[in-house]
Amino acid sequence: MIQKELLDVLACPDDKSELDQGNGKLICKKCKRVFKIEDGIPIMLPKDF
């Protein structure tokens, strides 16, 4: 689970939109892309990486 303070500053690397947290994942509010959280660290690489 990501702390609220960190979630407030994180954004989708593709479209810079806000993220929601659910079921151990972060979900972009705009494009609906899902990012895994591993050991408390969000894995948020852009699509082109």
N, CA, C and O atoms as CSV, one atom per row, in Angstrom:
chain,resi,resn,atom,element,x,y,z
A,1,MET,N,N,0.834,-1.184,0.000
A,1,MET,CA,C,0.000,0.000,0.000
A,1,MET,C,C,0.881,1.251,0.000
A,1,MET,O,O,1.821,1.356,0.788
A,2,ILE,N,N,0.578,2.173,-0.866
A,2,ILE,CA,C,1.344,3.408,-1.009
A,2,ILE,C,C,0.763,4.470,-0.067
A,2,ILE,O,O,-0.455,4.614,0.038
A,3,GLN,N,N,1.631,5.201,0.606
A,3,GLN,CA,C,1.177,6.280,1.484
A,3,GLN,C,C,0.498,7.378,0.667
A,3,GLN,O,O,0.866,7.631,-0.480
A,4,LYS,N,N,-0.495,8.022,1.273
A,4,LYS,CA,C,-1.256,9.067,0.583
A,4,LYS,C,C,-0.359,10.194,0.086
A,4,LYS,O,O,-0.576,10.715,-1.007
A,5,GLU,N,N,0.642,10.576,0.869
A,5,GLU,CA,C,1.545,11.664,0.471
A,5,GLU,C,C,2.285,11.324,-0.819
A,5,GLU,O,O,2.470,12.187,-1.677
A,6,LEU,N,N,2.707,10.071,-0.957
A,6,LEU,CA,C,3.394,9.646,-2.175
A,6,LEU,C,C,2.410,9.548,-3.336
A,6,LEU,O,O,2.718,9.971,-4.451
A,7,LEU,N,N,1.235,8.995,-3.080
A,7,LEU,CA,C,0.228,8.856,-4.129
A,7,LEU,C,C,-0.169,10.225,-4.688
A,7,LEU,O,O,-0.476,10.348,-5.874
A,8,ASP,N,N,-0.163,11.247,-3.836
A,8,ASP,CA,C,-0.533,12.597,-4.273
A,8,ASP,C,C,0.464,13.188,-5.270
A,8,ASP,O,O,0.086,14.047,-6.067
A,9,VAL,N,N,1.715,12.757,-5.249
A,9,VAL,CA,C,2.714,13.324,-6.163
A,9,VAL,C,C,2.997,12.423,-7.365
A,9,VAL,O,O,3.617,12.869,-8.330
A,10,LEU,N,N,2.560,11.179,-7.323
A,10,LEU,CA,C,2.776,10.282,-8.457
A,10,LEU,C,C,1.780,10.579,-9.573
A,10,LEU,O,O,0.650,10.993,-9.313
A,11,ALA,N,N,2.206,10.364,-10.814
A,11,ALA,CA,C,1.343,10.545,-11.979
A,11,ALA,C,C,1.692,9.476,-13.009
A,11,ALA,O,O,2.796,8.932,-13.006
A,12,CYS,N,N,0.753,9.188,-13.876
A,12,CYS,CA,C,0.981,8.234,-14.960
A,12,CYS,C,C,2.140,8.730,-15.823
A,12,CYS,O,O,2.140,9.894,-16.222
A,13,PRO,N,N,3.124,7.887,-16.122
A,13,PRO,CA,C,4.262,8.337,-16.932
A,13,PRO,C,C,3.886,8.608,-18.388
A,13,PRO,O,O,4.637,9.269,-19.105
A,14,ASP,N,N,2.742,8.108,-18.827
A,14,ASP,CA,C,2.346,8.289,-20.226
A,14,ASP,C,C,1.520,9.550,-20.455
A,14,ASP,O,O,1.786,10.306,-21.390
A,15,ASP,N,N,0.508,9.782,-19.596
A,15,ASP,CA,C,-0.358,10.945,-19.835
A,15,ASP,C,C,-0.415,11.927,-18.657
A,15,ASP,O,O,-1.188,12.885,-18.681
A,16,LYS,N,N,0.397,11.687,-17.639
A,16,LYS,CA,C,0.546,12.574,-16.472
A,16,LYS,C,C,-0.740,12.734,-15.654
A,16,LYS,O,O,-0.891,13.725,-14.939
A,17,SER,N,N,-1.656,11.786,-15.748
A,17,SER,CA,C,-2.910,11.840,-14.994
A,17,SER,C,C,-2.739,11.280,-13.590
A,17,SER,O,O,-1.753,10.607,-13.290
A,18,GLU,N,N,-3.720,11.570,-12.732
A,18,GLU,CA,C,-3.710,11.068,-11.362
A,18,GLU,C,C,-3.902,9.555,-11.349
A,18,GLU,O,O,-4.398,8.961,-12.306
A,19,LEU,N,N,-3.492,8.948,-10.228
A,19,LEU,CA,C,-3.585,7.505,-10.070
A,19,LEU,C,C,-4.503,7.147,-8.908
A,19,LEU,O,O,-4.571,7.864,-7.909
A,20,ASP,N,N,-5.209,6.025,-9.055
A,20,ASP,CA,C,-5.976,5.424,-7.970
A,20,ASP,C,C,-5.222,4.197,-7.502
A,20,ASP,O,O,-4.437,3.617,-8.252
A,21,GLN,N,N,-5.457,3.806,-6.275
A,21,GLN,CA,C,-4.808,2.619,-5.713
A,21,GLN,C,C,-5.858,1.563,-5.430
A,21,GLN,O,O,-6.921,1.860,-4.885
A,22,GLY,N,N,-5.554,0.328,-5.804
A,22,GLY,CA,C,-6.483,-0.751,-5.519
A,22,GLY,C,C,-5.859,-2.108,-5.741
A,22,GLY,O,O,-5.187,-2.326,-6.749
A,23,ASN,N,N,-6.075,-3.029,-4.807
A,23,ASN,CA,C,-5.611,-4.415,-4.923
A,23,ASN,C,C,-4.119,-4.532,-5.225
A,23,ASN,O,O,-3.716,-5.349,-6.053
A,24,GLY,N,N,-3.300,-3.721,-4.562
A,24,GLY,CA,C,-1.855,-3.801,-4.762
A,24,GLY,C,C,-1.386,-3.267,-6.094
A,24,GLY,O,O,-0.304,-3.625,-6.559
A,25,LYS,N,N,-2.185,-2.410,-6.721
A,25,LYS,CA,C,-1.838,-1.837,-8.015
A,25,LYS,C,C,-2.179,-0.361,-8.019
A,25,LYS,O,O,-2.990,0.103,-7.217
A,26,LEU,N,N,-1.557,0.374,-8.925
A,26,LEU,CA,C,-1.926,1.758,-9.190
A,26,LEU,C,C,-2.585,1.781,-10.562
A,26,LEU,O,O,-2.111,1.131,-11.494
A,27,ILE,N,N,-3.677,2.529,-10.687
A,27,ILE,CA,C,-4.442,2.570,-11.925
A,27,ILE,C,C,-4.594,4.027,-12.356
A,27,ILE,O,O,-5.040,4.869,-11.577
A,28,CYS,N,N,-4.223,4.314,-13.598
A,28,CYS,CA,C,-4.358,5.660,-14.144
A,28,CYS,C,C,-5.843,5.979,-14.314
A,28,CYS,O,O,-6.600,5.184,-14.870
A,29,LYS,N,N,-6.248,7.154,-13.826
A,29,LYS,CA,C,-7.649,7.558,-13.917
A,29,LYS,C,C,-8.074,7.846,-15.353
A,29,LYS,O,O,-9.250,7.708,-15.688
A,30,LYS,N,N,-7.125,8.247,-16.207
A,30,LYS,CA,C,-7.471,8.626,-17.585
A,30,LYS,C,C,-7.353,7.449,-18.568
A,30,LYS,O,O,-8.330,7.091,-19.226
A,31,CYS,N,N,-6.167,6.857,-18.665
A,31,CYS,CA,C,-5.951,5.806,-19.670
A,31,CYS,C,C,-6.197,4.395,-19.135
A,31,CYS,O,O,-6.194,3.430,-19.899
A,32,LYS,N,N,-6.412,4.274,-17.809
A,32,LYS,CA,C,-6.711,2.994,-17.151
A,32,LYS,C,C,-5.549,2.009,-17.158
A,32,LYS,O,O,-5.742,0.819,-16.911
A,33,ARG,N,N,-4.350,2.495,-17.438
A,33,ARG,CA,C,-3.168,1.629,-17.398
A,33,ARG,C,C,-2.902,1.207,-15.951
A,33,ARG,O,O,-3.078,2.000,-15.026
A,34,VAL,N,N,-2.481,-0.037,-15.763
A,34,VAL,CA,C,-2.268,-0.600,-14.434
A,34,VAL,C,C,-0.765,-0.757,-14.187
A,34,VAL,O,O,-0.030,-1.251,-15.043
A,35,PHE,N,N,-0.320,-0.324,-12.991
A,35,PHE,CA,C,1.077,-0.428,-12.586
A,35,PHE,C,C,1.162,-1.291,-11.335
A,35,PHE,O,O,0.445,-1.047,-10.364
A,36,LYS,N,N,2.032,-2.298,-11.347
A,36,LYS,CA,C,2.220,-3.171,-10.191
A,36,LYS,C,C,2.971,-2.442,-9.089
A,36,LYS,O,O,3.735,-1.509,-9.339
A,37,ILE,N,N,2.732,-2.895,-7.857
A,37,ILE,CA,C,3.502,-2.430,-6.702
A,37,ILE,C,C,4.226,-3.648,-6.152
A,37,ILE,O,O,3.589,-4.599,-5.699
A,38,GLU,N,N,5.555,-3.624,-6.189
A,38,GLU,CA,C,6.369,-4.744,-5.714
A,38,GLU,C,C,7.171,-4.312,-4.497
A,38,GLU,O,O,7.968,-3.376,-4.569
A,39,ASP,N,N,6.960,-4.986,-3.394
A,39,ASP,CA,C,7.649,-4.669,-2.135
A,39,ASP,C,C,7.490,-3.200,-1.753
A,39,ASP,O,O,8.425,-2.580,-1.245
A,40,GLY,N,N,6.295,-2.644,-2.001
A,40,GLY,CA,C,6.013,-1.260,-1.648
A,40,GLY,C,C,6.517,-0.237,-2.647
A,40,GLY,O,O,6.405,0.964,-2.405
A,41,ILE,N,N,7.078,-0.691,-3.777
A,41,ILE,CA,C,7.637,0.210,-4.788
A,41,ILE,C,C,6.801,0.119,-6.064
A,41,ILE,O,O,6.680,-0.958,-6.648
A,42,PRO,N,N,6.223,1.238,-6.501
A,42,PRO,CA,C,5.441,1.201,-7.745
A,42,PRO,C,C,6.362,1.054,-8.962
A,42,PRO,O,O,7.361,1.763,-9.083
A,43,ILE,N,N,6.020,0.148,-9.839
A,43,ILE,CA,C,6.769,-0.070,-11.080
A,43,ILE,C,C,6.040,0.710,-12.178
A,43,ILE,O,O,5.019,0.266,-12.703
A,44,MET,N,N,6.587,1.873,-12.508
A,44,MET,CA,C,5.877,2.801,-13.389
A,44,MET,C,C,6.713,3.204,-14.602
A,44,MET,O,O,6.977,4.389,-14.806
A,45,LEU,N,N,7.116,2.259,-15.382
A,45,LEU,CA,C,7.895,2.559,-16.583
A,45,LEU,C,C,6.955,2.998,-17.706
A,45,LEU,O,O,5.856,2.460,-17.835
A,46,PRO,N,N,7.378,3.972,-18.522
A,46,PRO,CA,C,6.547,4.371,-19.660
A,46,PRO,C,C,6.432,3.225,-20.665
A,46,PRO,O,O,7.269,2.324,-20.684
A,47,LYS,N,N,5.395,3.266,-21.494
A,47,LYS,CA,C,5.161,2.205,-22.474
A,47,LYS,C,C,6.353,1.995,-23.412
A,47,LYS,O,O,6.646,0.861,-23.792
A,48,ASP,N,N,7.034,3.068,-23.784
A,48,ASP,CA,C,8.128,2.984,-24.750
A,48,ASP,C,C,9.435,2.502,-24.163
A,48,ASP,O,O,10.427,2.400,-24.884
A,49,PHE,N,N,9.467,2.202,-22.872
A,49,PHE,CA,C,10.713,1.816,-22.225
A,49,PHE,C,C,11.046,0.389,-22.538
A,49,PHE,O,O,12.068,-0.121,-22.079
